[in-house]
Amino acid sequence: MADLSQIVKAYDVRGVVPDQWDAALAELFGAAFVQVTGASAIVVGHDMRPSSPELSRAFARGAAARGVDVTEIGLCSTDQLYFASGRLDLPGAMFTASHNPAQYNGIKLCRAGAAPVGQDTGLADIRTLVEQWLEAGAPEPAAAPGRITQQDVLADYAAHLRSLVDLTRIRPLKVVVDAGNGMGGHTVPTVFDGLPLDLVPMYFELDGTFPNHEANPLDPKNIVDLQAKVRETGADIGLAFDGDADRCFVVDERGEPVPPSAITALVAARELAKSPGATVIHNLITSWSVPEVVKEQGGTAVRTRVGHSFIKQEMARSGAIFGGEHSAHYYFRDFWNADTGMLAALHVLAALGGQGGPLSELVRQYDRYAASGEINSTVADQIGRAAAVKAAYEGLEGAQLDDLDGLTVTTADWWFNLRASNTEPLLRLNVEARDAATVARVRDEVLAIVRA
C-alpha cells in the first residue's frame, strides 16, 4: 500500500511518480476530494510535466465516477487554476510539483472561490478516505457519472489580470522573462499581448524535464541566465517565474535581484493608494520595510505565520487588500485572496513604466535593510537545537522573543527567525539588521548554536 504520509504535505500532495504515487492513486484522490468538499462540479488543470496529463485525467475520472461534473482547463499556471476556481465558483485541483525536479508531481487543491485546502481544511480528511479505500477497496461509482468537459480560460484569465492594473499609459519597456521551461511560457505571451513591452523570452518552450535550469528562481543559480540577458540586452527589468508560474522574481536593470520584500512593499503602496486605510498581510520573515511602508501609506500591517494557507485565512478574516511573503508569493483580494505572481509583475511594470527612472532607483525606497536570506541547517534534533537557541537569547537585554512561527528574536537593530521545516530535518534561519556587519554577526552566533 502506498505510504501517504510521504506525499500528503502540509498544503498539498507531492511525491515522485510512479515510485510514490501514480494514476490509480490520483483517481482515488479525485473521488475523495469531491466527497470531502461536497462539490457537484469541480475544475482541474495541469502543468507541463510529462506525468501531468495522465494524473489530472485520472483525478477527473475519479471525481466523475462519484457523479460530479468536471471542467478540464488543460495546460495552465497555478494562478490560472485559481482564476478558474474563482470565476466559475468551483473547487479546483492543479497538477504540479511547482519548482521540484522533473520526476516529482503533485496536487494543489482549493475549495470554490480559490479558498485554501490544507491539513486543517480538508487535506487530512482526503488522506484518511484514500487510505481507507486503499485498504478496503475503492468506493462504488455513482449511478449516474458526471460529465467531463473542456474549457479554455487563458484569455479570460489574462483579461481579468489586465483589468486590475492600468498599463495603458506606461512608457515602452524592454522586459526579459525567464519562464524556466515552465508555465510562464504559456501565460506570459497572452497576458503581455498588446502592451508597450519589448519582450525578450527565455526558455518559453514547455518542457517538464527542465533542460536549462531548475524552475526555482529562489535559488540564485537559477537566475544567472536571466541576469546575464538583462545586462546583455540593456533591458529595463527581468522577470523569472517558477515551474507553475505562481511566483515571480524580479531583477533590476543592472541584473541585480530585487528582494521579494521590496516587491511586497511596492505593491502594498500601490494597493493602498487605491484603498486608503486597508489592511496588508505579511509573514514574519518579510523585511521590516514592509510594515513600515504600509504604516507610512496609512494602512494596517498584520503579521502572520509563513505559508499560503495562513496568509489566505488571515486575508479572508481581516478583509486585507494584499498579502506578501518572502518567497515571492503575492496574494490579492481582487484575485479571490489567492496568490498570483503575474499580477505582482504587472504592478511592478506599471510602477516602473509610470515614471522615468530605472528600477534600481524606484525600489530603493522599499529596500531598507540588510538581510541574510534563508539559511538551512540539517539537524537531527530540531526541537533541541531550537530550544538551545532560545535559551541563549532569553536573557538578552532589550530582546523580545515570540513563537508565532518557530522562534523570533527582535531587538532595536536586528531580528532573526528560526523555524523547523515541515517536511525535512532542517532548521531555517533568516536574519535582518540595519547593516550587513550586524547580519553576519547575528547569523554566525545563531548558526554556531544550531550546528553545535
Steps between C-alpha positions, in 0.01 A plus 500: 500500500622850419637695796291818489696651789784547252299690240220684683676815619379796707342680205495259206573155363850454363727205419700305243307342210452204471702392806286675763175553313339443161179536299314237705568702815409825323161348417439430868606853590240631251224295663608603850527867407141524380373307800678727749400823322145383427536647152263433212760631252876572502768647275833329427819627335860385458851620423747383234658208690501173301280327761250784543245422223458137612475588870252784450280290271499218758398747772219624275383142443495437873289810558264430210448144623349652815240685291686831486541711185860589415623798298851438370691818414808310382843662505502788747695680769394449860360852521307433180339205678420728795343744253280221360402393853407859584325591174309171474448479879615138506747300709820444304798268461831602344746230402851634552807452715587870460880532503582138591705285256339328204431164666268668753136590463229616736154648553414843633136501610255781572134538584262717298623856465864381526467454879797302635505129578768398752539245778240672720263595218437167328832347396526274805144377435585429136805299606292299749242409235765394248674285761168332586432427134850363444438254780134411444451566129391798293153646552209392284447735204195723491196382306543788257861608435585867459595656168860595413522806274780728385519880523781743410518784755839650409361808321253568783778459758718752315212746462421482871860572599520788253180646645667532842806703393499801269784451251361720226721802567833340584813582301643228274708248696737224400414196714694174517289209627652165601218245512736215593317273250203528735149636471611863469575410139129427461355800684740789438441537122123536551517724807763732346340509154438856380692671781785745418757238595798377300492141624821297499389140571726241661414129524132542403487145357281291729725219618444329834849345490643852557792475253647844575478542876269416790183707495573635849606867483537512881835323448749761369660259252172478308484872416859531371385472136231764556747739662743459210228554239374817670853646495568378145181649352491820709155404627305706750400198710522123521226266623538133595210263565511166677376177343127555557540878456328602820815672631686784329854621571635834381846624400576864431667662197844413642405134527484524878225305682225709661405347836143367510443712813571812294248383239250436781549855629474653151178314415359575846553872442323479164206304640467738797488793259184339355356400840617747767514358852477138387676204663810333355621155611867406523663190641743528788815463291432784259708810552433771758453723195161341422308604815685834494381579147148381578486730803648793303230452237225506764430128498490234769768228490414154639777245567433129441668163493680383186285305252226571250219346703574734794523803272176417320312433823617828652414692182148360509465575873636855484377603154859586405556642155842340448747258656863414432755238600880494490478208254345722228141389551267800463131485596224735384149559629391566142633156403290307752776545764713261295863541400598614154853593402372626167287773660796606718713520183241724333507731804879528478483570125235766559707665775819491293333615179309775678817695580827570323765357728656153506361218712798507738414857601127428522541209744764668719228656715358151565830316563631649823684230694768233468386137505651154505249323282377159615777273633422130548676276752451123507456393861399174663324666795302801376322553834816476706706733283220758487467482879874561537473813286204622703689447826794699366289809424239495776709715731620748238419853611258679267411183308143388435431131434185354343394161369237590240692283252816342636711742707526870417743719696470875441716790624522866399768426239437146378268200502521136412252217451583132538238254370487125455418364155167316474642234272877470554741480799591867455505818702455813290663825612422853379683806636444870430685800640576865436838411345671199342762465776228450761323246278825302475562514874149387601491235227830349616395507868176315433651249257773416751228384740284330237793304355677425830 
